[in-house]
Amino acid sequence: MSSAPFRERYGPRALVAGASEGLGAAFADALARRGLDLLLIARREEQLTATADRIRQQHGVNVITLVADLADIDAVLPRISALDLPIGLLVYDAAFAPIGPFAGATSEQLSQAAAVNVRAPLLLTKALSGPMIARGRGGIVLMSSLAGSQGSPNISAYAATKAFNAILTEGLWSELKPHGVDVLACLAGAILTPGYQQAEGAKPAPGTLTPEAVAEQTLNALGHGPIVIPGAVNKLGRFVLTRLLSRRAAIAIMSQNTGGLS
């Protein structure tokens, strides 16, 4: 896909939430290559500034940064509105994952997971989709996960929040398509992000992809349906887990992959 049609449909600017490093930064790079200006949001100012500076130098697009905690979306939304920027594409990649047995998770961790993974993308989608509908064009990409296709021990709360995003996307894909707004959920498998590599007990699973590969495959799928699963191995894995096996068997297999995380 050339940069001109993509910019015309989803430009002039994309908002990437969770853009300081890893997959969020890969999305920012991929969008800049397609000619979109960027609004990048993340908590960590140093990493966010470094990512923005690099993208400006490499791609020559306009990049604005907003240092903010998406767990407090009520405070973030007015700051976005005050910038008065035409946002044609939302990519929500921010996430918080309590890792380990549910019994050991604190109430604060669970509340943060719900705030970052569910409430923030829900309300940000609501805020940005209205102007997209009015313009008759736009796009929304929400990161889900293969972990959300069934129960995933030791990341149970995280998996449940990712299931929410997939189901939300499927409904909005149908609702907003007549208004010219494309909605897509990426059900990713393991990604070699800094967070994944730092998790104790994590090991490269079959089908593990780089952030760059996930970002490219996701953006290329925008406008072609409500769900994308990057990687042939991951597509096959989801088919087996959701179509061929019982739920009990699927959970047991996931437990082999996630049961050692802590």
C-alpha positions as CSV (number, residue, x, y, z in Angstrom):
1,M,0.0,0.0,0.0
2,S,1.4,3.4,-1.0
3,S,1.7,6.2,1.5
4,A,-0.7,8.6,-0.4
5,P,-3.9,6.4,-0.2
6,F,-3.2,5.4,3.4
7,R,-2.7,9.1,4.4
8,E,-5.8,10.1,2.5
9,R,-7.9,7.5,4.3
10,Y,-6.4,7.6,7.8
11,G,-4.5,10.9,8.0
12,P,-3.5,13.5,8.5
13,R,-2.4,12.4,12.0
14,A,-2.5,9.2,14.0
15,L,-2.6,8.9,17.7
16,V,-0.5,6.0,19.1
17,A,-1.2,5.2,22.8
18,G,1.7,3.4,24.5
19,A,4.3,4.6,22.0
20,S,7.5,4.9,24.0
21,E,9.1,1.6,23.0
22,G,8.3,-1.9,21.7
23,L,5.2,-2.4,19.6
24,G,3.9,1.1,20.1
25,A,7.1,2.6,18.7
26,A,7.0,0.1,15.9
27,F,3.5,1.3,15.0
28,A,4.7,4.9,15.1
29,D,7.5,4.0,12.7
30,A,5.2,2.2,10.3
31,L,2.7,5.0,10.3
32,A,5.4,7.6,9.7
33,R,6.6,5.6,6.7
34,R,3.1,5.8,5.4
35,G,3.2,9.6,5.6
36,L,1.1,10.2,8.7
37,D,2.0,12.9,11.3
38,L,1.8,11.6,14.9
39,L,0.6,12.2,18.3
40,L,2.5,9.8,20.6
41,I,1.3,9.2,24.2
42,A,3.1,7.3,27.0
43,R,4.1,7.7,30.6
44,R,7.9,7.6,30.3
45,E,9.1,11.0,29.0
46,E,12.7,10.0,28.3
47,Q,11.8,7.0,26.1
48,L,8.9,8.9,24.4
49,T,11.1,11.9,23.5
50,A,13.8,9.6,22.1
51,T,11.3,7.7,20.0
52,A,9.8,11.0,18.7
53,D,13.2,12.5,17.9
54,R,14.2,9.4,16.0
55,I,11.0,9.3,13.9
56,R,11.3,13.0,13.0
57,Q,14.8,12.5,11.8
58,Q,14.2,9.3,9.9
59,H,10.8,10.1,8.3
60,G,10.4,13.9,8.3
61,V,6.9,13.9,9.7
62,N,5.5,16.1,12.4
63,V,5.5,14.4,15.8
64,I,3.8,15.7,19.0
65,T,4.3,14.0,22.3
66,L,2.0,13.9,25.3
67,V,3.4,12.5,28.5
68,A,0.4,11.0,30.3
69,D,-0.8,8.0,32.4
70,L,-3.6,6.4,30.4
71,A,-4.8,4.8,33.6
72,D,-6.3,8.2,34.3
73,I,-8.1,8.6,31.0
74,D,-10.4,11.3,32.5
75,A,-7.4,13.6,32.8
76,V,-5.9,12.6,29.4
77,L,-8.9,13.3,27.2
78,P,-9.1,17.0,27.9
79,R,-5.4,17.3,27.1
80,I,-5.9,15.6,23.8
81,S,-8.9,17.8,23.0
82,A,-6.9,21.0,23.9
83,L,-4.4,20.2,21.2
84,D,-7.1,20.5,18.6
85,L,-5.6,18.0,16.2
86,P,-7.4,16.2,13.4
87,I,-6.9,12.5,14.4
88,G,-7.7,10.2,11.5
89,L,-6.4,7.0,13.1
90,L,-6.2,5.6,16.7
91,V,-3.8,2.8,17.6
92,Y,-4.2,1.8,21.2
93,D,-1.2,-0.3,22.3
94,A,-0.9,0.7,26.0
95,A,-1.4,-2.2,28.4
96,F,-0.8,-3.3,31.9
97,A,-0.4,-7.0,32.7
98,P,-0.5,-8.3,36.3
99,I,1.7,-11.4,35.9
100,G,1.5,-14.3,38.3
101,P,-1.2,-16.2,40.3
102,F,-4.5,-14.2,40.7
103,A,-4.4,-14.8,44.4
104,G,-1.2,-12.7,44.6
105,A,-2.4,-9.7,42.6
106,T,-3.3,-6.6,44.5
107,S,-6.5,-4.7,44.1
108,E,-4.5,-1.8,42.8
109,Q,-2.9,-3.9,40.1
110,L,-6.3,-5.3,39.0
111,S,-7.8,-1.8,39.0
112,Q,-4.9,-0.5,36.9
113,A,-5.3,-3.4,34.4
114,A,-9.0,-2.5,34.0
115,A,-8.2,1.2,33.7
116,V,-5.4,0.9,31.1
117,N,-6.7,-2.1,29.1
118,V,-10.4,-1.5,29.1
119,R,-11.6,1.9,30.2
120,A,-9.0,3.9,28.4
121,P,-9.4,2.4,24.9
122,L,-13.2,2.4,25.4
123,L,-13.4,6.1,26.2
124,L,-10.6,7.1,23.8
125,T,-12.4,5.3,21.0
126,K,-15.6,7.1,21.9
127,A,-14.0,10.5,21.9
128,L,-12.1,10.0,18.6
129,S,-14.7,8.1,16.6
130,G,-17.3,10.9,16.7
131,P,-15.1,13.3,14.5
132,M,-14.2,10.4,12.3
133,I,-17.9,9.6,11.7
134,A,-18.5,13.3,10.9
135,R,-15.6,13.3,8.3
136,G,-16.8,10.0,6.8
137,R,-13.4,8.3,7.2
138,G,-10.9,7.1,9.8
139,G,-9.5,4.0,11.5
140,I,-9.3,2.5,15.0
141,V,-6.8,-0.3,15.9
142,L,-7.1,-1.9,19.3
143,M,-4.5,-4.4,20.5
144,S,-6.0,-7.6,21.8
145,S,-4.1,-10.9,22.3
146,L,-4.4,-14.6,21.6
147,A,-4.4,-14.9,25.3
148,G,-7.9,-13.5,25.3
149,S,-9.3,-16.3,23.2
150,Q,-9.6,-18.5,26.3
151,G,-8.6,-18.5,29.9
152,S,-4.8,-18.0,30.4
153,P,-3.5,-19.0,33.8
154,N,-1.2,-16.6,35.6
155,I,-2.3,-13.7,33.2
156,S,-6.0,-14.3,33.8
157,A,-7.0,-10.6,34.3
158,Y,-4.9,-9.4,31.4
159,A,-6.4,-12.1,29.1
160,A,-9.9,-11.1,30.2
161,T,-9.2,-7.4,29.3
162,K,-7.9,-8.4,25.9
163,A,-11.0,-10.5,25.2
164,F,-13.0,-7.3,25.9
165,N,-11.1,-5.4,23.2
166,A,-11.7,-8.1,20.6
167,I,-15.4,-8.3,21.2
168,L,-15.7,-4.5,21.3
169,T,-13.9,-4.3,18.0
170,E,-16.1,-6.8,16.3
171,G,-19.2,-4.8,17.3
172,L,-17.8,-1.5,16.3
173,W,-16.5,-2.9,13.0
174,S,-20.1,-3.5,12.0
175,E,-21.4,-0.3,13.5
176,L,-18.9,2.2,12.1
177,K,-18.2,0.6,8.7
178,P,-21.2,2.3,7.0
179,H,-19.7,5.6,8.3
180,G,-16.4,5.1,6.6
181,V,-14.5,4.2,9.8
182,D,-12.4,0.9,9.8
183,V,-12.1,-0.9,13.1
184,L,-9.6,-3.7,13.7
185,A,-8.4,-5.8,16.6
186,C,-5.0,-7.4,16.5
187,L,-4.9,-10.7,18.2
188,A,-1.2,-11.0,18.6
189,G,0.8,-13.9,20.0
190,A,4.1,-13.5,21.7
191,I,6.0,-10.4,20.7
192,L,9.6,-9.7,21.4
193,T,9.0,-6.5,23.3
194,P,11.2,-5.3,26.2
195,G,8.4,-6.2,28.7
196,Y,8.0,-9.7,27.3
197,Q,11.7,-10.4,27.4
198,Q,12.0,-9.1,31.0
199,A,9.1,-11.2,32.4
200,E,10.5,-14.0,34.7
201,G,9.8,-17.4,33.2
202,A,9.1,-16.0,29.7
203,K,10.6,-17.9,26.8
204,P,10.1,-17.4,23.0
205,A,6.9,-19.3,22.2
206,P,6.2,-20.8,18.8
207,G,5.2,-18.1,16.4
208,T,6.9,-15.3,18.4
209,L,7.2,-12.2,16.1
210,T,9.1,-8.9,16.2
211,P,7.2,-5.7,17.0
212,E,7.9,-4.5,13.5
213,A,6.3,-7.6,11.9
214,V,3.2,-7.2,14.0
215,A,2.8,-3.5,13.3
216,E,3.2,-4.0,9.5
217,Q,0.8,-7.0,9.3
218,T,-1.8,-5.2,11.4
219,L,-1.8,-1.9,9.4
220,N,-1.9,-3.9,6.1
221,A,-5.0,-5.6,7.4
222,L,-6.8,-2.4,8.3
223,G,-10.0,-2.2,6.3
224,H,-10.2,-5.9,5.5
225,G,-12.1,-7.2,8.4
226,P,-12.5,-6.9,12.2
227,I,-9.7,-9.3,13.3
228,V,-6.1,-9.9,12.3
229,I,-3.8,-12.5,13.7
230,P,-0.2,-11.8,12.7
231,G,1.9,-14.9,11.7
232,A,0.9,-18.2,10.1
233,V,1.8,-20.2,13.2
234,N,-0.5,-18.0,15.4
235,K,-3.4,-18.3,12.9
236,L,-3.1,-22.0,13.0
237,G,-2.7,-22.0,16.8
238,R,-5.9,-20.0,17.3
239,F,-7.8,-22.3,14.9
240,V,-6.8,-25.3,16.8
241,L,-7.5,-23.8,20.3
242,T,-10.8,-22.3,19.4
243,R,-12.3,-24.6,16.8
244,L,-10.8,-28.1,17.3
245,L,-10.2,-28.4,21.0
246,S,-12.6,-28.2,24.0
247,R,-12.3,-25.1,26.2
248,R,-10.8,-27.3,28.9
249,A,-8.1,-28.6,26.6
250,A,-7.3,-25.1,25.3
251,I,-6.9,-23.8,28.8
252,A,-4.6,-26.7,29.6
253,I,-2.4,-25.8,26.7
254,M,-2.3,-22.2,27.6
255,S,-1.3,-23.2,31.1
256,Q,1.8,-24.9,29.7
257,N,2.8,-21.6,28.1
258,T,1.8,-19.1,30.8
259,G,1.8,-21.2,34.0
260,G,5.5,-20.4,34.7
261,L,5.2,-16.6,34.4
262,S,5.7,-14.6,37.6
